Amino acid sequence: MTIVITAFERSPDGGKGLARDTRVRWALEEVGQPYEVRPVSFPALKEPAHLALHPFGQIPTYEEGDLALFETGSIVLHIAERHAGLLPKDAKARARAITWMFAALNTVEPPILELVTARLLESDKPWSQERLPLVQDRIRDRLKPLSARLGSADWLEGGFSAGDLMMVSVLLRLKPSGLLDEYPNLAAYVARGEARPAYKRAFAAQSATNAGKSPTG
Amino acid sequence: MTIVITAFERSPDGGKGLARDTRVRWALEEVGQPYEVRPVSFPALKEPAHLALHPFGQIPTYEEGDLALFETGSIVLHIAERHAGLLPKDAKARARAITWMFAALNTVEPPILELVTARLLESDKPWSQERLPLVQDRIRDRLKPLSARLGSADWLEGGFSAGDLMMVSVLLRLKPSGLLDEYPNLAAYVARGEARPAYKRAFAAQSATNAGKSPTG
């Protein structure tokens, strides 16, 4: 059954891999599943046809026959549950890997989204400069314990898993801020994710979509 | 096997049910699983024994034999996967319900957390009054499409699921703000969640922990 995902026709980041379709592409590449991409323009995101797939008018979505999903967390979990490569077989280790997916999305990402919002939507406000250090400190409050937990390990819990895929994807948003470099083991962890052949293929594919080329080259 | 969760010894909300252990208690009540509660003091949250269970030094955690989990999303999913009552049996309907869990935690909750942060940590800042409406508008950007999708249905996707449990829990944080009342169908949806016997039992139990009573009364 053909897998079809949606992505921005033109990503706001110009193809730097930060749009969330990259997370889904990466998961599909890790498990070796081919997929097609339907690019969606900004106006089309809020039209009924797309809202039927994604109630919040965002990307990515995931279609496989008559199953339609949204939310990268849910899509990556769905892929990881059905194909080998992203979750351990042992039930307890599997639950731990899924825990790290949620930690990435609900504990680490919210303050990072606050920084993105502060820069995108409040940079022209009178409080912008004075407020930014507060937001950055709230991110450090997450990075410090994450760095302590990771220690000198390659991945968060044994081998690479969907938990690492999601955590690396969330941390990638921090690269321009310089915050990641304050925690060398986290910077190395993210670089390790980016070095994976599956990530590289996903990155190249989203870059091609943004350049208006077909996703397969 | 005994299930043990952690909760604040004294919740910052004074027992209004907004601490995240309520989400886990609610899930356990829905599936009829007994549990024990280990209250944790604020200083103990950052001590090695608790950090080994929860790397970010928060509550709740979940222990069942030698399995230890953190993150409410992961804990609720673990409970929902193992006991009937929170996820449909059909694989596609199940994937949709899980999608709503992630939507609650990664799409709807982040702007709500921004409001909580603005009120708790930035209320004494010179920008506080002028900035609050911007944060509230970002919440409306989520509530409006959520309200449109829910329409006149009782729950987000067929019967009550872990997706509703998580969405109602996230929306409950908005009650004091008045924002929920701008969307009468969402206010009614939250009230429907609160009216469930399992929610009532969970609420009473967290209230008892906060009053220093045993969790079972």
Contacts between the chains, C-beta under 8 A, distances in Angstrom:
chain1	res1	chain2	res2	distance
A	51	B	145	7.2
A	51	B	148	7.9
A	55	B	103	7.7
A	55	B	145	5.2
A	55	B	146	6.8
A	55	B	148	7.4
A	55	B	149	4.0
A	56	B	103	7.3
A	56	B	107	5.6
A	56	B	142	6.8
A	56	B	145	5.1
A	56	B	146	7.7
A	57	B	145	6.5
A	58	B	107	7.6
A	66	B	92	7.4
A	67	B	92	4.9
A	67	B	95	6.4
A	69	B	95	6.0
A	69	B	96	7.2
A	69	B	99	5.2
A	70	B	99	6.1
A	70	B	103	7.2
A	71	B	99	5.2
A	71	B	102	4.0
A	71	B	103	5.2
A	71	B	106	6.5
A	71	B	107	6.8
A	72	B	102	7.8
A	72	B	106	7.7
A	73	B	102	3.7
A	73	B	105	7.6
A	73	B	106	5.8
A	74	B	95	7.0
A	74	B	98	5.4
A	74	B	99	4.0
A	74	B	101	7.5
A	74	B	102	4.4
A	74	B	103	7.8
A	77	B	98	6.6
A	77	B	102	7.9
A	78	B	95	5.4
A	78	B	98	7.8
A	92	B	66	7.4
A	92	B	67	4.9
A	95	B	67	6.5
A	95	B	69	5.9
A	95	B	74	6.9
A	95	B	78	5.4
A	96	B	69	7.1
A	98	B	74	5.3
A	98	B	77	6.7
A	98	B	78	7.8
A	99	B	69	5.2
A	99	B	70	6.1
A	99	B	71	5.2
A	99	B	74	4.0
A	101	B	74	7.5
A	102	B	71	4.0
A	102	B	72	7.8
A	102	B	73	3.8
A	102	B	74	4.4
A	102	B	77	7.9
A	102	B	105	6.9
A	103	B	55	7.7
A	103	B	56	7.3
A	103	B	70	7.2
A	103	B	71	5.2
A	103	B	74	7.8
A	105	B	73	7.6
A	105	B	102	6.9
A	105	B	105	6.2
A	105	B	106	4.4
A	106	B	71	6.5
A	106	B	72	7.7
A	106	B	73	5.8
A	106	B	105	4.4
A	106	B	106	6.4
A	106	B	109	6.8
A	107	B	56	5.6
A	107	B	58	7.6
A	107	B	71	6.8
A	109	B	106	6.9
A	109	B	110	7.3
A	110	B	109	7.3
A	110	B	110	4.5
A	110	B	113	5.1
A	110	B	114	7.8
A	113	B	110	5.1
A	114	B	110	7.8
A	114	B	114	5.9
A	114	B	117	7.4
A	117	B	114	7.4
A	117	B	138	7.2
A	121	B	134	7.3
A	122	B	131	7.6
A	122	B	134	7.0
A	125	B	127	7.3
A	125	B	130	8.0
A	125	B	131	7.3
A	126	B	127	7.1
A	127	B	125	7.2
A	127	B	126	7.1
A	127	B	127	3.5
A	127	B	130	7.8
A	127	B	131	6.6
A	130	B	125	8.0
A	130	B	127	7.8
A	131	B	122	7.6
A	131	B	125	7.3
A	131	B	127	6.6
A	134	B	121	7.3
A	134	B	122	7.0
A	138	B	117	7.2
A	142	B	56	6.8
A	145	B	51	7.2
A	145	B	55	5.3
A	145	B	56	5.1
A	145	B	57	6.5
A	146	B	55	6.8
A	146	B	56	7.7
A	148	B	51	7.9
A	148	B	55	7.3
A	149	B	55	4.0
